[in-house]
Amino acid sequence: MPTMVGAAVYSGYKYRDMFRPDDFAVFAIGFITSFIFAMIAVRGLLKFIATHSYAVFAWYRIAFGLLILATWQFGWIDWASAKA
């Protein structure tokens, strides 16, 4: 959480010339809304983990990894030219 806040503050400072004073309210609403929904999502995931095993997440990661390998193997996505 502190890392994300630091990155957001740094980006805001870096691009401060692009913002108008009216934009602050929109950013504040977006920040507060995303924080609330992130807390709801984390609480839900912690509740799920408390009553279930990690097997669902393990199978999800295996399936996602196989999908990524398939896109590379069959050339569906050119990973060499993909930019982060």
The first five atom37 places (N, CA, C, CB, O) and aatype in JSON, in Angstrom:
{
  "aatype": [12, 14, 16, 12, 19, 7, 0, 0, 19, 18, 15, 7, 18, 11, 18, 1, 3, 12, 13, 1, 14, 3, 3, 13, 0, 19, 13, 0, 9, 7, 13, 9, 16, 15, 13, 9, 13, 0, 12, 9, 0, 19, 1, 7, 10, 10, 11, 13, 9, 0, 16, 8, 15, 18, 0, 19, 13, 0, 17, 18, 1, 9, 0, 13, 7, 10, 10, 9, 10, 0, 16, 17, 5, 13, 7, 17, 9, 3, 17, 0, 15, 0, 11, 0],
  "atom_mask": [
    [1, 1, 1, 1, 1],
    [1, 1, 1, 1, 1],
    [1, 1, 1, 1, 1],
    [1, 1, 1, 1, 1],
    [1, 1, 1, 1, 1],
    [1, 1, 1, 0, 1],
    [1, 1, 1, 1, 1],
    [1, 1, 1, 1, 1],
    [1, 1, 1, 1, 1],
    [1, 1, 1, 1, 1],
    [1, 1, 1, 1, 1],
    [1, 1, 1, 0, 1],
    [1, 1, 1, 1, 1],
    [1, 1, 1, 1, 1],
    [1, 1, 1, 1, 1],
    [1, 1, 1, 1, 1],
    [1, 1, 1, 1, 1],
    [1, 1, 1, 1, 1],
    [1, 1, 1, 1, 1],
    [1, 1, 1, 1, 1],
    [1, 1, 1, 1, 1],
    [1, 1, 1, 1, 1],
    [1, 1, 1, 1, 1],
    [1, 1, 1, 1, 1],
    [1, 1, 1, 1, 1],
    [1, 1, 1, 1, 1],
    [1, 1, 1, 1, 1],
    [1, 1, 1, 1, 1],
    [1, 1, 1, 1, 1],
    [1, 1, 1, 0, 1],
    [1, 1, 1, 1, 1],
    [1, 1, 1, 1, 1],
    [1, 1, 1, 1, 1],
    [1, 1, 1, 1, 1],
    [1, 1, 1, 1, 1],
    [1, 1, 1, 1, 1],
    [1, 1, 1, 1, 1],
    [1, 1, 1, 1, 1],
    [1, 1, 1, 1, 1],
    [1, 1, 1, 1, 1],
    [1, 1, 1, 1, 1],
    [1, 1, 1, 1, 1],
    [1, 1, 1, 1, 1],
    [1, 1, 1, 0, 1],
    [1, 1, 1, 1, 1],
    [1, 1, 1, 1, 1],
    [1, 1, 1, 1, 1],
    [1, 1, 1, 1, 1],
    [1, 1, 1, 1, 1],
    [1, 1, 1, 1, 1],
    [1, 1, 1, 1, 1],
    [1, 1, 1, 1, 1],
    [1, 1, 1, 1, 1],
    [1, 1, 1, 1, 1],
    [1, 1, 1, 1, 1],
    [1, 1, 1, 1, 1],
    [1, 1, 1, 1, 1],
    [1, 1, 1, 1, 1],
    [1, 1, 1, 1, 1],
    [1, 1, 1, 1, 1],
    [1, 1, 1, 1, 1],
    [1, 1, 1, 1, 1],
    [1, 1, 1, 1, 1],
    [1, 1, 1, 1, 1],
    [1, 1, 1, 0, 1],
    [1, 1, 1, 1, 1],
    [1, 1, 1, 1, 1],
    [1, 1, 1, 1, 1],
    [1, 1, 1, 1, 1],
    [1, 1, 1, 1, 1],
    [1, 1, 1, 1, 1],
    [1, 1, 1, 1, 1],
    [1, 1, 1, 1, 1],
    [1, 1, 1, 1, 1],
    [1, 1, 1, 0, 1],
    [1, 1, 1, 1, 1],
    [1, 1, 1, 1, 1],
    [1, 1, 1, 1, 1],
    [1, 1, 1, 1, 1],
    [1, 1, 1, 1, 1],
    [1, 1, 1, 1, 1],
    [1, 1, 1, 1, 1],
    [1, 1, 1, 1, 1],
    [1, 1, 1, 1, 1]
  ],
  "atom_positions": [
    [[0.81, -1.2, 0.0], [0.0, 0.0, 0.0], [0.86, 1.27, 0.0], [-0.93, -0.01, 1.2], [0.61, 2.16, -0.82]],
    [[1.86, 1.39, 0.88], [2.68, 2.61, 0.84], [3.42, 2.79, -0.48], [3.68, 2.59, 1.98], [3.63, 3.91, -0.93]],
    [[3.81, 1.69, -1.11], [4.51, 1.78, -2.39], [3.6, 2.36, -3.46], [5.02, 0.41, -2.83], [4.02, 3.21, -4.25]],
    [[2.35, 1.91, -3.48], [1.41, 2.42, -4.47], [1.1, 3.9, -4.24], [0.12, 1.61, -4.44], [0.99, 4.67, -5.2]],
    [[0.97, 4.28, -2.99], [0.72, 5.69, -2.68], [1.92, 6.53, -3.11], [0.42, 5.89, -1.17], [1.76, 7.6, -3.69]],
    [[3.11, 6.04, -2.81], [4.32, 6.75, -3.21], [4.43, 6.88, -4.72], [0.0, 0.0, 0.0], [4.8, 7.94, -5.23]],
    [[4.12, 5.82, -5.44], [4.17, 5.86, -6.9], [3.13, 6.84, -7.45], [3.95, 4.47, -7.49], [3.4, 7.57, -8.41]],
    [[1.95, 6.84, -6.86], [0.9, 7.77, -7.31], [1.29, 9.21, -7.05], [-0.43, 7.45, -6.61], [1.08, 10.08, -7.89]],
    [[1.86, 9.47, -5.88], [2.3, 10.84, -5.55], [3.42, 11.27, -6.49], [2.76, 10.93, -4.07], [3.43, 12.4, -6.97]],
    [[4.36, 10.37, -6.75], [5.46, 10.69, -7.65], [4.95, 10.99, -9.06], [6.48, 9.54, -7.69], [5.38, 11.96, -9.68]],
    [[4.03, 10.16, -9.56], [3.47, 10.4, -10.9], [2.7, 11.71, -10.94], [2.55, 9.24, -11.3], [2.79, 12.46, -11.92]],
    [[1.95, 11.99, -9.89], [1.23, 13.26, -9.83], [2.17, 14.45, -9.86], [0.0, 0.0, 0.0], [1.9, 15.45, -10.52]],
    [[3.27, 14.34, -9.12], [4.27, 15.42, -9.1], [4.96, 15.54, -10.46], [5.31, 15.17, -8.0], [5.2, 16.65, -10.94]],
    [[5.28, 14.41, -11.05], [6.0, 14.41, -12.32], [5.17, 15.05, -13.44], [6.37, 12.98, -12.71], [5.71, 15.76, -14.29]],
    [[3.86, 14.79, -13.44], [2.98, 15.31, -14.49], [2.08, 16.44, -13.99], [2.13, 14.18, -15.06], [0.97, 16.62, -14.49]],
    [[2.54, 17.17, -13.02], [1.71, 18.21, -12.38], [1.32, 19.32, -13.34], [2.45, 18.81, -11.21], [0.29, 19.98, -13.14]],
    [[2.1, 19.55, -14.38], [1.76, 20.6, -15.33], [0.55, 20.25, -16.19], [2.95, 20.89, -16.22], [-0.06, 21.14, -16.79]],
    [[0.2, 18.98, -16.25], [-0.93, 18.55, -17.07], [-2.27, 18.68, -16.34], [-0.73, 17.12, -17.5], [-3.32, 18.6, -16.98]],
    [[-2.25, 18.88, -15.05], [-3.49, 18.9, -14.26], [-3.97, 20.32, -14.02], [-3.27, 18.2, -12.92], [-3.2, 21.26, -13.88]],
    [[-5.29, 20.43, -13.98], [-5.92, 21.69, -13.6], [-6.37, 21.56, -12.15], [-7.13, 22.04, -14.55], [-6.51, 20.44, -11.66]],
    [[-6.6, 22.65, -11.47], [-7.08, 22.57, -10.08], [-8.43, 21.85, -9.95], [-7.22, 23.97, -9.5], [-8.71, 21.25, -8.91]],
    [[-9.24, 21.89, -11.0], [-10.54, 21.21, -10.97], [-10.39, 19.69, -10.96], [-11.38, 21.64, -12.16], [-11.31, 18.98, -10.56]],
    [[-9.24, 19.18, -11.41], [-9.04, 17.74, -11.49], [-8.88, 17.08, -10.13], [-7.83, 17.44, -12.33], [-9.07, 15.87, -10.02]],
    [[-8.56, 17.83, -9.11], [-8.3, 17.24, -7.79], [-9.52, 16.49, -7.26], [-7.9, 18.33, -6.81], [-9.37, 15.41, -6.7]],
    [[-10.71, 17.04, -7.43], [-11.92, 16.38, -6.93], [-12.14, 15.04, -7.62], [-13.15, 17.28, -7.15], [-12.51, 14.06, -6.97]],
    [[-11.9, 14.98, -8.92], [-12.07, 13.73, -9.66], [-11.06, 12.69, -9.17], [-11.91, 13.96, -11.18], [-11.42, 11.53, -8.97]],
    [[-9.82, 13.1, -8.97], [-8.8, 12.17, -8.48], [-9.11, 11.7, -7.07], [-7.43, 12.84, -8.51], [-8.91, 10.53, -6.74]],
    [[-9.6, 12.59, -6.23], [-9.94, 12.21, -4.86], [-11.07, 11.2, -4.83], [-10.32, 13.46, -4.03], [-11.01, 10.22, -4.09]],
    [[-12.1, 11.43, -5.64], [-13.23, 10.48, -5.7], [-12.75, 9.13, -6.22], [-14.36, 11.03, -6.61], [-13.12, 8.09, -5.67]],
    [[-11.93, 9.14, -7.25], [-11.4, 7.89, -7.8], [-10.52, 7.15, -6.81], [0.0, 0.0, 0.0], [-10.61, 5.92, -6.7]],
    [[-9.69, 7.87, -6.09], [-8.8, 7.25, -5.1], [-9.61, 6.63, -3.97], [-7.82, 8.28, -4.54], [-9.35, 5.49, -3.58]],
    [[-10.57, 7.36, -3.44], [-11.38, 6.85, -2.33], [-12.21, 5.65, -2.76], [-12.3, 7.96, -1.79], [-12.3, 4.66, -2.04]],
    [[-12.81, 5.73, -3.95], [-13.61, 4.62, -4.45], [-12.77, 3.37, -4.66], [-14.3, 5.01, -5.76], [-13.16, 2.28, -4.27]],
    [[-11.6, 3.53, -5.28], [-10.75, 2.36, -5.51], [-10.24, 1.78, -4.2], [-9.57, 2.73, -6.4], [-10.1, 0.57, -4.08]],
    [[-9.96, 2.63, -3.21], [-9.52, 2.14, -1.91], [-10.62, 1.31, -1.24], [-9.12, 3.31, -1.01], [-10.34, 0.24, -0.7]],
    [[-11.85, 1.79, -1.27], [-12.97, 1.07, -0.65], [-13.17, -0.28, -1.32], [-14.27, 1.89, -0.73], [-13.3, -1.3, -0.63]],
    [[-13.19, -0.32, -2.65], [-13.4, -1.58, -3.34], [-12.21, -2.53, -3.2], [-13.69, -1.34, -4.8], [-12.39, -3.74, -3.2]],
    [[-11.01, -1.99, -3.08], [-9.85, -2.84, -2.82], [-9.96, -3.5, -1.45], [-8.54, -2.03, -2.92], [-9.64, -4.68, -1.3]],
    [[-10.4, -2.75, -0.46], [-10.58, -3.32, 0.89], [-11.66, -4.4, 0.88], [-10.94, -2.21, 1.9], [-11.51, -5.43, 1.54]],
    [[-12.74, -4.18, 0.15], [-13.8, -5.19, 0.04], [-13.25, -6.45, -0.63], [-15.01, -4.64, -0.76], [-13.53, -7.56, -0.18]],
    [[-12.48, -6.28, -1.7], [-11.91, -7.44, -2.4], [-10.95, -8.21, -1.51], [-11.21, -6.99, -3.68], [-10.98, -9.44, -1.49]],
    [[-10.09, -7.51, -0.79], [-9.13, -8.18, 0.09], [-9.85, -8.91, 1.2], [-8.13, -7.16, 0.68], [-9.51, -10.05, 1.52]],
    [[-10.85, -8.28, 1.79], [-11.62, -8.93, 2.86], [-12.29, -10.2, 2.33], [-12.68, -7.96, 3.43], [-12.28, -11.23, 3.0]],
    [[-12.87, -10.13, 1.14], [-13.51, -11.3, 0.55], [-12.53, -12.42, 0.27], [0.0, 0.0, 0.0], [-12.82, -13.59, 0.53]],
    [[-11.36, -12.08, -0.26], [-10.35, -13.1, -0.52], [-9.82, -13.73, 0.76], [-9.2, -12.51, -1.32], [-9.6, -14.94, 0.81]],
    [[-9.63, -12.93, 1.8], [-9.17, -13.48, 3.07], [-10.22, -14.41, 3.68], [-8.83, -12.36, 4.05], [-9.88, -15.44, 4.26]],
    [[-11.49, -14.04, 3.54], [-12.56, -14.92, 4.03], [-12.58, -16.23, 3.26], [-13.92, -14.21, 3.91], [-12.77, -17.3, 3.84]],
    [[-12.39, -16.14, 1.94], [-12.38, -17.34, 1.11], [-11.21, -18.24, 1.49], [-12.29, -16.97, -0.38], [-11.38, -19.45, 1.62]],
    [[-10.04, -17.66, 1.67], [-8.85, -18.44, 2.04], [-9.01, -19.08, 3.41], [-7.59, -17.55, 2.02], [-8.5, -20.18, 3.64]],
    [[-9.7, -18.42, 4.32], [-9.89, -18.97, 5.66], [-10.75, -20.22, 5.65], [-10.52, -17.93, 6.58], [-10.6, -21.09, 6.51]],
    [[-11.65, -20.34, 4.67], [-12.56, -21.48, 4.64], [-12.24, -22.49, 3.54], [-13.97, -21.0, 4.48], [-12.83, -23.57, 3.52]],
    [[-11.34, -22.16, 2.64], [-10.99, -23.05, 1.53], [-9.48, -23.22, 1.46], [-11.54, -22.5, 0.18], [-8.73, -22.54, 2.17]],
    [[-9.05, -24.12, 0.61], [-7.6, -24.32, 0.44], [-7.09, -23.43, -0.69], [-7.28, -25.81, 0.14], [-7.86, -22.75, -1.38]],
    [[-5.79, -23.45, -0.87], [-5.17, -22.68, -1.94], [-5.23, -23.42, -3.28], [-3.73, -22.37, -1.59], [-4.69, -22.93, -4.27]],
    [[-5.87, -24.56, -3.33], [-5.91, -25.37, -4.55], [-6.51, -24.61, -5.72], [-6.69, -26.65, -4.3], [-6.04, -24.74, -6.85]],
    [[-7.55, -23.82, -5.47], [-8.18, -23.06, -6.55], [-7.17, -22.11, -7.18], [-9.4, -22.27, -6.02], [-7.1, -22.0, -8.4]],
    [[-6.39, -21.43, -6.35], [-5.4, -20.5, -6.87], [-4.26, -21.24, -7.57], [-4.86, -19.62, -5.75], [-3.72, -20.74, -8.55]],
    [[-3.9, -22.39, -7.07], [-2.84, -23.18, -7.71], [-3.27, -23.62, -9.1], [-2.49, -24.42, -6.85], [-2.51, -23.48, -10.06]],
    [[-4.49, -24.13, -9.24], [-4.98, -24.55, -10.55], [-5.14, -23.36, -11.49], [-6.32, -25.29, -10.4], [-4.89, -23.48, -12.69]],
    [[-5.55, -22.23, -10.96], [-5.67, -21.02, -11.78], [-4.3, -20.63, -12.33], [-6.27, -19.86, -10.95], [-4.18, -20.31, -13.51]],
    [[-3.28, -20.65, -11.49], [-1.94, -20.28, -11.93], [-1.39, -21.26, -12.96], [-0.99, -20.2, -10.74], [-0.73, -20.86, -13.92]],
    [[-1.66, -22.55, -12.76], [-1.21, -23.55, -13.73], [-1.9, -23.33, -15.07], [-1.49, -24.98, -13.22], [-1.24, -23.34, -16.11]],
    [[-3.22, -23.12, -15.05], [-3.97, -22.9, -16.29], [-3.5, -21.62, -17.0], [-5.48, -22.82, -16.0], [-3.35, -21.61, -18.22]],
    [[-3.28, -20.56, -16.24], [-2.83, -19.31, -16.83], [-1.43, -19.46, -17.42], [-2.85, -18.18, -15.78], [-1.14, -18.94, -18.5]],
    [[-0.56, -20.18, -16.72], [0.78, -20.43, -17.24], [0.76, -21.23, -18.53], [0.0, 0.0, 0.0], [1.51, -20.94, -19.46]],
    [[-0.11, -22.24, -18.58], [-0.24, -23.02, -19.81], [-0.78, -22.17, -20.96], [-1.16, -24.23, -19.58], [-0.37, -22.34, -22.11]],
    [[-1.7, -21.27, -20.65], [-2.23, -20.37, -21.67], [-1.13, -19.46, -22.21], [-3.38, -19.53, -21.11], [-1.04, -19.24, -23.42]],
    [[-0.3, -18.93, -21.34], [0.81, -18.08, -21.77], [1.79, -18.87, -22.63], [1.54, -17.47, -20.55], [2.26, -18.38, -23.66]],
    [[2.1, -20.09, -22.21], [3.0, -20.93, -23.0], [2.41, -21.26, -24.37], [3.32, -22.23, -22.26], [3.13, -21.3, -25.36]],
    [[1.1, -21.48, -24.43], [0.44, -21.77, -25.7], [0.5, -20.56, -26.63], [-1.02, -22.19, -25.47], [0.74, -20.72, -27.83]],
    [[0.3, -19.37, -26.1], [0.37, -18.17, -26.96], [1.78, -17.99, -27.52], [-0.05, -16.92, -26.17], [1.95, -17.51, -28.64]],
    [[2.77, -18.37, -26.74], [4.15, -18.28, -27.21], [4.44, -19.38, -28.23], [5.13, -18.38, -26.03], [5.02, -19.11, -29.28]],
    [[4.03, -20.61, -27.93], [4.33, -21.75, -28.79], [3.67, -21.63, -30.16], [3.88, -23.03, -28.11], [4.3, -21.9, -31.18]],
    [[2.41, -21.22, -30.19], [1.68, -21.15, -31.45], [1.8, -19.79, -32.14], [0.23, -21.46, -31.21], [1.24, -19.59, -33.21]],
    [[2.52, -18.87, -31.53], [2.75, -17.57, -32.15], [1.55, -16.65, -32.16], [0.0, 0.0, 0.0], [1.49, -15.73, -32.98]],
    [[0.6, -16.87, -31.28], [-0.6, -16.02, -31.22], [-0.24, -14.61, -30.78], [-1.65, -16.62, -30.27], [-0.86, -13.64, -31.22]],
    [[0.76, -14.51, -29.92], [1.25, -13.21, -29.46], [2.76, -13.21, -29.63], [0.84, -12.93, -27.96], [3.44, -14.15, -29.23]],
    [[3.28, -12.14, -30.21], [4.72, -12.02, -30.38], [5.31, -11.42, -29.11], [5.07, -11.14, -31.63], [5.36, -10.2, -28.95]],
    [[5.75, -12.3, -28.21], [6.23, -11.84, -26.9], [7.55, -11.1, -27.0], [6.38, -13.02, -25.96], [7.89, -10.34, -26.1]],
    [[8.31, -11.31, -28.08], [9.59, -10.62, -28.23], [9.39, -9.13, -28.44], [10.39, -11.22, -29.39], [10.21, -8.32, -28.0]],
    [[8.31, -8.76, -29.12], [8.09, -7.34, -29.39], [7.1, -6.71, -28.41], [7.58, -7.15, -30.81], [6.81, -5.51, -28.5]],
    [[6.58, -7.5, -27.47], [5.64, -6.95, -26.48], [6.39, -6.05, -25.52], [4.91, -8.09, -25.7], [7.47, -6.39, -25.04]],
    [[5.8, -4.9, -25.23], [6.43, -3.95, -24.31], [5.64, -3.89, -23.02], [6.54, -2.54, -24.94], [4.41, -4.02, -23.02]],
    [[6.35, -3.71, -21.93], [5.7, -3.63, -20.63], [5.06, -2.29, -20.42], [6.68, -3.91, -19.51], [4.46, -2.05, -19.37]]
  ]
}
